[in-house]
Amino acid sequence: MSNKKDSGVYQLDNGYWAYRFKINIDGTTKEKRRRTDEFGNPFKTKTSAVKARQQAIVNEKVSAAAPQAKRPRKKVSEVYNEYCGFGRAGKVYATIVKQNSLWNNHIKSKFGKRYVDDISAAEWDSKSIRTD
């Protein structure tokens, strides 16, 4: 029989231990399951899994309470221009020409003025660029 302290801790078929928890922080539910510690080692004892579970719950609460640093929003054209300035070092000339061609003929008109975080993966796939 488990007490409140070790609820959510269970034994695996291989004899090791794991934990799970679900907490509600500011209206959002956070769920975690772990079989290994932060170093990738399995929990060999129940007490180690209990301690790790308690620490994980505390870490979730602390990270939710800490203010999140906002990244500046960037447009796709800004990201591409930054890549052109710093990411092309060592590329073959033909690769650079092809990238410029793809950007100018296909990507720029569809996504150039849009913010990166506004584009979903499904939208990108529906407007995918075919070069075949």
Z-matrix of the N, CA and C atoms (Angstrom, degrees):
N
C 1 1.446
C 2 1.523 1 108.73
N 3 1.301 2 115.98 1 135.39
C 4 1.453 3 118.99 2 -178.08
C 5 1.521 4 110.74 3 -97.61
N 6 1.310 5 114.30 4 149.47
C 7 1.451 6 118.17 5 174.13
C 8 1.524 7 108.47 6 -100.07
N 9 1.319 8 116.72 7 -178.21
C 10 1.457 9 119.70 8 -175.23
C 11 1.524 10 111.99 9 -63.74
N 12 1.306 11 116.62 10 -30.74
C 13 1.455 12 120.96 11 -176.53
C 14 1.524 13 112.45 12 -66.73
N 15 1.317 14 117.99 13 -37.93
C 16 1.455 15 120.34 14 -176.49
C 17 1.529 16 113.45 15 -108.06
N 18 1.310 17 117.83 16 19.61
C 19 1.458 18 119.02 17 174.17
C 20 1.521 19 108.44 18 -70.65
N 21 1.308 20 116.14 19 140.92
C 22 1.453 21 120.18 20 -176.99
C 23 1.511 22 112.90 21 91.53
N 24 1.310 23 117.78 22 -3.23
C 25 1.465 24 121.94 23 177.57
C 26 1.529 25 107.00 24 -105.86
N 27 1.305 26 115.57 25 131.43
C 28 1.461 27 119.39 26 -176.92
C 29 1.516 28 110.33 27 -142.71
N 30 1.338 29 114.43 28 158.08
C 31 1.456 30 120.20 29 -178.81
C 32 1.523 31 109.95 30 -95.29
N 33 1.309 32 114.98 31 138.68
C 34 1.455 33 121.77 32 178.81
C 35 1.524 34 110.39 33 -86.05
N 36 1.311 35 116.37 34 168.49
C 37 1.462 36 121.09 35 -179.74
C 38 1.521 37 112.56 36 -63.84
N 39 1.341 38 117.16 37 -29.39
C 40 1.453 39 120.46 38 -178.03
C 41 1.532 40 112.93 39 -84.89
N 42 1.342 41 118.01 40 2.55
C 43 1.460 42 121.36 41 176.90
C 44 1.522 43 113.97 42 98.09
N 45 1.321 44 117.85 43 -15.48
C 46 1.453 45 120.59 44 176.59
C 47 1.525 46 109.75 45 -79.10
N 48 1.330 47 115.75 46 176.71
C 49 1.450 48 121.21 47 -175.76
C 50 1.520 49 110.56 48 -119.87
N 51 1.324 50 115.94 49 157.71
C 52 1.458 51 122.40 50 178.08
C 53 1.527 52 108.31 51 -145.16
N 54 1.325 53 115.82 52 166.40
C 55 1.460 54 119.15 53 176.66
C 56 1.519 55 110.26 54 -138.53
N 57 1.320 56 114.16 55 162.28
C 58 1.460 57 121.29 56 174.59
C 59 1.521 58 107.50 57 -147.31
N 60 1.309 59 114.71 58 153.64
C 61 1.452 60 119.36 59 173.52
C 62 1.512 61 109.58 60 -156.38
N 63 1.317 62 114.33 61 159.07
C 64 1.453 63 122.25 62 177.38
C 65 1.520 64 106.30 63 -139.34
N 66 1.335 65 116.47 64 121.01
C 67 1.457 66 120.21 65 178.30
C 68 1.531 67 109.28 66 -128.06
N 69 1.313 68 115.10 67 154.19
C 70 1.447 69 122.14 68 -179.95
C 71 1.521 70 107.96 69 -110.72
N 72 1.332 71 116.54 70 117.16
C 73 1.460 72 121.91 71 -179.38
C 74 1.523 73 108.03 72 -123.30
N 75 1.299 74 116.39 73 115.83
C 76 1.470 75 123.05 74 178.09
C 77 1.526 76 112.13 75 52.47
N 78 1.308 77 116.66 76 41.60
C 79 1.455 78 120.40 77 176.64
C 80 1.507 79 115.45 78 85.81
N 81 1.302 80 118.50 79 -6.64
C 82 1.463 81 120.72 80 177.49
C 83 1.524 82 109.37 81 -108.78
N 84 1.293 83 115.99 82 137.81
C 85 1.459 84 121.45 83 -178.77
C 86 1.520 85 109.42 84 -95.41
N 87 1.315 86 115.41 85 130.04
C 88 1.460 87 121.97 86 177.16
C 89 1.522 88 108.43 87 -112.29
N 90 1.321 89 115.73 88 127.27
C 91 1.454 90 121.53 89 177.48
C 92 1.518 91 109.19 90 -118.79
N 93 1.315 92 116.47 91 138.07
C 94 1.469 93 121.40 92 177.15
C 95 1.516 94 108.94 93 -139.19
N 96 1.308 95 113.91 94 144.68
C 97 1.467 96 122.77 95 171.18
C 98 1.511 97 107.03 96 -135.57
N 99 1.291 98 116.65 97 134.14
C 100 1.457 99 120.32 98 179.18
C 101 1.528 100 110.07 99 -140.07
N 102 1.316 101 114.44 100 140.61
C 103 1.464 102 121.83 101 175.01
C 104 1.520 103 110.99 102 -113.06
N 105 1.336 104 115.60 103 -14.79
C 106 1.458 105 119.59 104 -177.12
C 107 1.517 106 110.29 105 -130.77
N 108 1.318 107 115.14 106 160.35
C 109 1.462 108 119.73 107 177.39
C 110 1.522 109 109.85 108 -81.23
N 111 1.335 110 116.86 109 -173.96
C 112 1.465 111 120.59 110 -176.63
C 113 1.515 112 113.38 111 -66.32
N 114 1.334 113 118.06 112 -15.04
C 115 1.463 114 122.11 113 178.93
C 116 1.522 115 112.51 114 -98.57
N 117 1.324 116 117.30 115 0.62
C 118 1.455 117 121.72 116 179.08
C 119 1.511 118 114.71 117 88.57
N 120 1.332 119 117.45 118 7.00
C 121 1.456 120 121.31 119 178.87
C 122 1.525 121 110.13 120 -88.75
N 123 1.332 122 117.99 121 139.55
C 124 1.464 123 119.45 122 179.30
C 125 1.524 124 110.85 123 -69.92
N 126 1.333 125 115.78 124 154.21
C 127 1.464 126 120.81 125 176.23
C 128 1.521 127 108.40 126 -76.36
N 129 1.336 128 116.50 127 115.90
C 130 1.457 129 120.45 128 -177.16
C 131 1.515 130 112.21 129 -86.53
N 132 1.328 131 117.34 130 -24.33
C 133 1.460 132 120.90 131 -179.65
C 134 1.517 133 110.56 132 -125.43
N 135 1.320 134 114.50 133 159.07
C 136 1.452 135 120.23 134 178.93
C 137 1.526 136 110.84 135 -67.25
N 138 1.318 137 117.18 136 -37.96
C 139 1.463 138 119.96 137 -178.28
C 140 1.530 139 111.44 138 -66.24
N 141 1.316 140 117.44 139 -35.25
C 142 1.466 141 118.79 140 177.70
C 143 1.531 142 110.77 141 -67.32
N 144 1.323 143 117.14 142 -36.12
C 145 1.463 144 120.93 143 177.35
C 146 1.529 145 110.90 144 -69.13
N 147 1.332 146 117.02 145 -38.48
C 148 1.468 147 121.17 146 178.16
C 149 1.523 148 110.24 147 -63.71
N 150 1.327 149 117.24 148 -46.21
C 151 1.463 150 121.18 149 179.61
C 152 1.529 151 111.01 150 -63.51
N 153 1.313 152 116.75 151 -41.56
C 154 1.464 153 120.24 152 179.83
C 155 1.528 154 110.71 153 -66.15
N 156 1.330 155 116.61 154 -37.37
C 157 1.468 156 120.61 155 178.07
C 158 1.515 157 110.48 156 -64.27
N 159 1.318 158 116.75 157 -46.28
C 160 1.465 159 120.20 158 179.70
C 161 1.528 160 110.83 159 -61.60
N 162 1.315 161 117.27 160 -41.77
C 163 1.456 162 121.11 161 179.25
C 164 1.529 163 110.98 162 -66.50
N 165 1.317 164 117.29 163 -37.81
C 166 1.459 165 120.57 164 179.57
C 167 1.533 166 110.95 165 -65.84
N 168 1.323 167 116.98 166 -38.54
C 169 1.464 168 120.44 167 177.70
C 170 1.522 169 110.28 168 -64.60
N 171 1.324 170 116.62 169 -43.79
C 172 1.467 171 120.30 170 178.00
C 173 1.526 172 110.31 171 -61.96
N 174 1.331 173 117.22 172 -43.47
C 175 1.466 174 121.12 173 179.73
C 176 1.525 175 111.61 174 -61.57
N 177 1.334 176 118.04 175 -39.92
C 178 1.468 177 121.59 176 178.31
C 179 1.520 178 110.85 177 -63.55
N 180 1.330 179 116.81 178 -42.98
C 181 1.459 180 120.29 179 -179.91
C 182 1.523 181 111.24 180 -66.28
N 183 1.319 182 117.04 181 -39.83
C 184 1.464 183 120.59 182 179.94
C 185 1.523 184 110.55 183 -67.97
N 186 1.318 185 117.32 184 -43.53
C 187 1.463 186 120.02 185 -179.03
C 188 1.524 187 111.21 186 -67.29
N 189 1.334 188 117.66 187 -31.43
C 190 1.460 189 119.98 188 177.60
C 191 1.518 190 111.17 189 -72.88
N 192 1.334 191 116.85 190 -31.41
C 193 1.459 192 120.51 191 -179.12
C 194 1.524 193 111.93 192 -78.53
N 195 1.319 194 117.44 193 -27.35
C 196 1.465 195 120.91 194 -179.33
C 197 1.522 196 109.64 195 -71.74
N 198 1.313 197 117.99 196 139.45
C 199 1.465 198 119.56 197 178.38
C 200 1.523 199 110.71 198 -68.50
N 201 1.306 200 115.17 199 137.30
C 202 1.462 201 120.60 200 -179.44
C 203 1.523 202 109.59 201 -83.54
N 204 1.306 203 116.38 202 130.99
C 205 1.459 204 120.78 203 177.39
C 206 1.521 205 108.32 204 -73.33
N 207 1.295 206 116.06 205 127.68
C 208 1.458 207 119.79 206 -179.45
C 209 1.515 208 110.24 207 -86.84
N 210 1.297 209 114.64 208 134.41
C 211 1.456 210 120.13 209 174.58
C 212 1.516 211 107.98 210 -84.20
N 213 1.300 212 116.63 211 144.86
C 214 1.461 213 117.47 212 176.88
C 215 1.531 214 110.03 213 -68.81
N 216 1.316 215 115.80 214 139.48
C 217 1.460 216 119.90 215 178.96
C 218 1.521 217 109.15 216 -73.69
N 219 1.307 218 114.93 217 138.34
C 220 1.467 219 120.06 218 179.27
C 221 1.511 220 109.21 219 -127.85
N 222 1.316 221 113.93 220 146.48
C 223 1.457 222 120.27 221 174.20
C 224 1.518 223 108.42 222 -85.73
N 225 1.320 224 115.64 223 159.24
C 226 1.463 225 120.83 224 -179.42
C 227 1.524 226 109.89 225 -60.30
N 228 1.314 227 117.44 226 -37.94
C 229 1.467 228 120.08 227 179.99
C 230 1.530 229 111.30 228 -64.80
N 231 1.345 230 117.29 229 -35.90
C 232 1.463 231 120.20 230 177.34
C 233 1.526 232 111.00 231 -66.07
N 234 1.324 233 115.60 232 -40.57
C 235 1.469 234 119.68 233 178.67
C 236 1.527 235 110.12 234 -64.83
N 237 1.323 236 116.68 235 -42.51
C 238 1.457 237 119.87 236 179.76
C 239 1.522 238 111.18 237 -64.72
N 240 1.326 239 117.22 238 -42.59
C 241 1.463 240 120.06 239 178.94
C 242 1.527 241 111.30 240 -64.50
N 243 1.321 242 116.95 241 -37.06
C 244 1.470 243 119.99 242 176.36
C 245 1.521 244 110.44 243 -65.94
N 246 1.328 245 116.47 244 -40.00
C 247 1.466 246 120.12 245 176.44
C 248 1.525 247 110.58 246 -62.86
N 249 1.331 248 116.77 247 -41.50
C 250 1.470 249 120.11 248 179.41
C 251 1.526 250 111.02 249 -62.00
N 252 1.331 251 116.35 250 -36.50
C 253 1.453 252 119.78 251 -177.84
C 254 1.511 253 114.24 252 -76.43
N 255 1.329 254 117.18 253 -35.87
C 256 1.460 255 119.12 254 -172.09
C 257 1.534 256 114.69 255 -122.20
N 258 1.320 257 119.15 256 -22.02
C 259 1.458 258 120.85 257 -171.81
C 260 1.504 259 116.06 258 -96.69
N 261 1.309 260 117.50 259 -4.17
C 262 1.452 261 119.25 260 -175.53
C 263 1.514 262 114.23 261 -96.63
N 264 1.274 263 117.47 262 3.33
C 265 1.466 264 120.38 263 -178.12
C 266 1.525 265 109.74 264 -58.81
N 267 1.300 266 116.36 265 126.28
C 268 1.460 267 121.12 266 176.72
C 269 1.517 268 114.61 267 86.43
N 270 1.338 269 118.71 268 3.55
C 271 1.461 270 120.43 269 178.58
C 272 1.524 271 109.91 270 -80.98
N 273 1.297 272 115.24 271 151.34
C 274 1.451 273 121.48 272 177.43
C 275 1.527 274 108.69 273 -71.96
N 276 1.328 275 116.25 274 146.82
C 277 1.469 276 121.17 275 -176.50
C 278 1.537 277 111.39 276 -57.23
N 279 1.314 278 117.58 277 -40.83
C 280 1.464 279 120.94 278 -179.24
C 281 1.528 280 111.38 279 -63.13
N 282 1.327 281 117.39 280 -35.19
C 283 1.456 282 121.40 281 177.83
C 284 1.520 283 110.36 282 -65.60
N 285 1.310 284 117.15 283 -42.87
C 286 1.466 285 121.83 284 179.60
C 287 1.526 286 110.07 285 -63.79
N 288 1.312 287 117.13 286 -41.36
C 289 1.462 288 120.86 287 179.25
C 290 1.529 289 110.26 288 -63.81
N 291 1.316 290 117.11 289 -42.79
C 292 1.471 291 120.44 290 179.64
C 293 1.523 292 110.66 291 -65.69
N 294 1.334 293 117.79 292 -41.68
C 295 1.455 294 120.48 293 178.01
C 296 1.524 295 110.99 294 -61.67
N 297 1.326 296 117.24 295 -43.68
C 298 1.462 297 120.66 296 177.71
C 299 1.524 298 111.13 297 -61.92
N 300 1.308 299 116.65 298 -40.82
C 301 1.456 300 121.27 299 179.51
C 302 1.528 301 111.00 300 -63.50
N 303 1.321 302 116.74 301 -47.31
C 304 1.464 303 120.51 302 178.14
C 305 1.528 304 111.26 303 -61.08
N 306 1.314 305 116.11 304 -42.99
C 307 1.467 306 120.06 305 -179.83
C 308 1.533 307 110.92 306 -63.18
N 309 1.318 308 116.63 307 -50.72
C 310 1.461 309 120.38 308 -174.75
C 311 1.529 310 112.75 309 -70.22
N 312 1.322 311 118.61 310 -35.42
C 313 1.461 312 121.28 311 -174.14
C 314 1.519 313 114.35 312 -91.27
N 315 1.324 314 118.65 313 -25.39
C 316 1.462 315 119.50 314 -172.05
C 317 1.527 316 113.94 315 -127.46
N 318 1.304 317 117.45 316 -52.07
C 319 1.460 318 120.81 317 -169.36
C 320 1.522 319 112.17 318 -79.40
N 321 1.302 320 117.61 319 -41.94
C 322 1.463 321 122.09 320 -173.19
C 323 1.531 322 111.92 321 -58.79
N 324 1.310 323 117.54 322 -43.73
C 325 1.464 324 120.29 323 -177.49
C 326 1.530 325 112.29 324 -69.91
N 327 1.329 326 117.99 325 -31.89
C 328 1.467 327 121.02 326 -176.75
C 329 1.523 328 113.14 327 -89.00
N 330 1.329 329 116.74 328 -37.53
C 331 1.459 330 119.42 329 -172.20
C 332 1.526 331 114.82 330 -125.36
N 333 1.301 332 119.42 331 -5.86
C 334 1.459 333 122.07 332 -171.97
C 335 1.511 334 114.95 333 -57.36
N 336 1.342 335 118.44 334 -39.84
C 337 1.458 336 122.09 335 -176.41
C 338 1.530 337 113.23 336 -92.67
N 339 1.309 338 117.34 337 0.55
C 340 1.468 339 121.06 338 -176.20
C 341 1.516 340 110.90 339 -94.35
N 342 1.324 341 115.16 340 152.12
C 343 1.456 342 120.67 341 176.15
C 344 1.525 343 109.25 342 -78.59
N 345 1.311 344 115.86 343 145.11
C 346 1.458 345 121.76 344 -176.23
C 347 1.526 346 110.97 345 -61.65
N 348 1.332 347 117.39 346 -42.14
C 349 1.461 348 119.76 347 -176.32
C 350 1.521 349 113.44 348 -74.64
N 351 1.321 350 118.85 349 -6.62
C 352 1.460 351 121.91 350 176.83
C 353 1.522 352 112.78 351 -91.12
N 354 1.307 353 118.33 352 -10.01
C 355 1.459 354 122.18 353 -177.06
C 356 1.521 355 109.15 354 -95.71
N 357 1.329 356 116.43 355 122.09
C 358 1.461 357 120.29 356 178.76
C 359 1.527 358 109.55 357 -89.45
N 360 1.313 359 115.16 358 163.31
C 361 1.462 360 120.01 359 179.06
C 362 1.525 361 110.31 360 -65.37
N 363 1.321 362 117.10 361 -37.39
C 364 1.461 363 120.40 362 179.68
C 365 1.521 364 110.84 363 -65.59
N 366 1.316 365 116.78 364 -38.91
C 367 1.453 366 120.42 365 178.76
C 368 1.519 367 110.61 366 -66.84
N 369 1.319 368 116.54 367 -40.84
C 370 1.462 369 120.62 368 178.56
C 371 1.520 370 109.48 369 -61.32
N 372 1.356 371 117.11 370 -42.57
C 373 1.457 372 120.76 371 -179.35
C 374 1.521 373 111.60 372 -67.38
N 375 1.335 374 116.81 373 -37.01
C 376 1.455 375 118.70 374 -178.79
C 377 1.524 376 111.92 375 -70.80
N 378 1.325 377 116.15 376 -25.05
C 379 1.458 378 120.62 377 178.02
C 380 1.527 379 109.85 378 -110.06
N 381 1.309 380 115.46 379 29.35
C 382 1.458 381 118.75 380 -172.84
C 383 1.521 382 111.78 381 -62.27
N 384 1.290 383 113.19 382 155.35
C 385 1.448 384 121.55 383 -176.31
C 386 1.514 385 108.73 384 -97.19
N 387 1.278 386 116.21 385 121.75
C 388 1.450 387 120.34 386 179.49
C 389 1.528 388 108.22 387 -107.05
N 390 1.322 389 114.57 388 128.36
C 391 1.465 390 119.00 389 -179.87
C 392 1.521 391 111.60 390 -116.41
N 393 1.345 392 117.52 391 13.43
C 394 1.464 393 119.32 392 -178.01
C 395 1.494 394 112.82 393 -91.94
